[in-house]
Amino acid sequence: SVVSTQSTGYRYARTLEELDLNNNQINELPKPFFNLKRLKRLVLNGNDLSYIPNEIGNLTQLQELDLTHNGLQGLPENIKFCKNLQVMNFGNNPVESIPSGLLHIKNLTYL
């Protein structure tokens, strides 16, 4: 399993559209991770994430985000910049509240 993401994995950053890292014991997402500008689908379920950095807002092409089965207590306000988000799942996390900006994403059909 992947314990941490390394910078060597970012060599495809210009073209990568889908990334599935489920069940890899990932506990944080490093800053270069958010340079994946063409990313449309991101699956991070079943990891050890306790927070999502504000840089998630840099992934403006993101259409699907799966954060289920982590330890997330909240979501960053900058998620509102993911304007193309259609599906977002953060079930089975101890999330206490969601940012109000998330509710204003027009394309969001599943929350």
N, C-alpha and C positions, 0 to 999 in steps of 0.2 A: 504494500500500500504506500501511497504517497504521504509522507509526514509533513513536508513543507514544499511549497512551490519554489523552484529555483529560477534564476534569471535566464538560464539556458532555454527554458520553455517559451520565451517570448520572441524567439526568432521568426515566428509566423504571425506576429502581431498585426501586420498590414492586411492579411487576408483571412484570418481565422473568424468564422461566423458562429461556430457551435463548440461549446466546451462542456464536457460532462466529467465532473470530479466527485461524483457521489461516493460516499463511504470510504474516504481516504484519510481520516483522522486529521484533517486540516484544521488548525486552530487560529490562523490569521491569514489575511490576504495582503501581500506586500504591495506597495505603491505601484510598481511597474505593471502589475496585473491589470490596472485600470487604464492602461494604454492600448488595450485591445478594442480599438475604436469601431471595428466592423462587427463586433460580437452581437449576435441576435438571440442566441439561446445559451443560458448559463445554468447549469445544474450543480448545486452544492449541497444537496440533501445528505443527511447522515454523516455529517462531519462534527467537529468540535468548536464551531464558531460561536463566540459569545457576543460579537458585534460585527456590524458591517460598516466600513469606513465611509465617510462623506464622499470620497472619490467615486463611489458607485454612480454618482451623477454624471461622470465622464462617459459612461457607456450609453450614449444617446441613441444608438441603434438597437438597443436591447428590446426584444419583443417578449421573451419568456424568461422568468427567473424563478428557480425552485430553491428555496431555503429551508425546506421541511426538515424536521428531526435534527436540529442543532440546539444551541443553548441561548438563542437570541432573546434578549429582554426588550429590545426595541429596534426600530429602523431609523436610519438617518433621514433628516429633512431633505437632503439633496437627492433623494430618490425621485423627487418631483421632476428632475431634469431628464429622466428616462421617459421622454414623451411618447415613444413608440411602444411602450410596454403594454402588452395585451393580456398576458397571463402572469400572475404572481401568486406563488404559494409559499406561505411561511407557517403552515400548520405544525402542530406538535413542538412549539417553542413557547417559553414562558413570556411572550410579548404582552406588555401591559397596555401599550397604546400604539397607535399608528400615526405617522405625521399627516396633518391635514392636507398637505400638497399632493399626497398620493391619491386622494379622492378626486382630484381635478385632472387626472390624466385621462384624456378623452377616449383613447383607444382601449383602455383597460376593461376587459370583459369578464375576467375571473380574478377574484381576490379571496 
